[in-house]
């Protein structure tokens, strides 16, 4: 585990990177789990020892666990929400309401103790609320022991058994998981539709299952020579005895643990140039095998790209596993459906793999700041695809901009500060998280400069890896790198639905000069770049700083007086007559997300 820095040091050291407090802290939890899976009934018995360290300044009187599988029952919040939202996810629809007793999911807690003392608890949907026998004081550690049984639901959303491609088990969000407690308090959100927020810790997991199954997932396999199926050391042949095998995984410094299993998996390995072992588990099907073979060298190229443009991947391995219901990121792995064209398979892999940096190393709270994960991932994976697949697009993120423009004009947009479960429509959530989130970064490059954005992403990763950064943490890094004041941008873009709309209003001649009147129509301010094209074919660029930024971006031959937001118009004086001007264009780069580009150009 050569890449992973000292876990204890990272977890307990008080930092000076503030999140509305004077010092940073985060909780820590270590899991030891033994799971016995019955593949005939799709049920499993579990024992869990959980060591919880309270690094907060607060005394904890209770704790909360997530019981995600309880969502897959008729009448659950996920079921009802899916049947009442205006645009339900087609993968869910009304399917949960039709599950039979042997198809539902559940996690039943049989017993729970704190330091060998039985505890009182109650289950409310997908959340277990636990009253502690003894409060956990600041700096104190306590041990919970739990026995539970569970049933794997028929695969509907992300997790479950027998997905549409026949993968036996996609085991995501499958165990009783401690909820996160941070500077905002407990995050014991019910599982309704969205993604996760978890406590950093170390996992030691043993899974006993029928010997015909091949497993992959989070963590390093500790007993490869007992398992076989391509996991054994070179030259070692394994002949398992008995009906079951126990797979032993250890995953350090993660906030999630996932595994998948199937009897038909092919397992390939590829060691990348940086030493990372890439695992690929997929079905033994001719068409799937061809695409997944082509995927392997491209995955190494993705790893190299993300290492270069974000920061070094900190674990020794990453696994790409056929399973799930589309593509979804998990700790040290991703689950992806395999029956795709190669272009689709590569595109999904690029996106999900980028999550390894933005969600599983930079672990934002996706219930509150989903755009920081999905949007940043969309941004970097789109650029990676463009380079690795030689797409040669001049504007790779044009699709993200078009998605955002559609949302901004739709009348259904909600601020990005909306809780992920509280969007009125799934479409509004999706475009806001993915497209508008990606535009946030690309537009930031327009504001502070491309090189400053590149340095911001690297410094953000370096300062906030293995923590839980907030939007303010990111924008403060951008301010330190660029020297600009950027709170106005973060506020307008993420906390409102204000839009950017600037126009070339008029041109007038005065004293052998052309006076171009620019107009701010939208409420969101921006620094302005103006391209003037003359009848001779020559062009000239003018830069108008935004007063709120307190910074002039370099690289322009003509930097003018700044534009204060409250002034709706600005006069740009050009020392030539209007008859010498062919056209005037605001933002020729099109990186500014102007919702009405029709008024950005005036031709003479």
MOFEN-V199042 format. One record per helix or strand. SS is the DSSP state (A for helix, B for strand). FROM is the first residue (numbers start at 1). LEN is the number of residues. If there is no record, write none. Layout:
SS,FROM,LEN
SS,FROM,LEN
//
This chain:
A,7,6
B,15,1
B,24,1
B,28,11
B,43,11
B,60,7
A,68,4
A,77,8
A,96,3
B,106,9
B,117,2
B,120,5
B,127,10
B,141,11
B,154,1
B,160,2
B,169,3
B,177,2
B,180,3
B,185,3
B,201,10
B,214,4
B,220,2
A,224,4
B,244,11
B,259,4
B,265,7
B,277,7
A,286,24
B,317,6
B,327,4
B,333,4
A,342,17
B,362,1
A,366,23
A,398,11
A,420,3
A,426,23
A,450,15
B,467,1
A,471,12
A,487,9
B,500,1
B,502,8
B,514,7
B,528,7
B,539,8
A,547,3
B,559,5
B,569,6
A,578,3
B,581,6
B,594,1
A,597,3
B,601,3
//
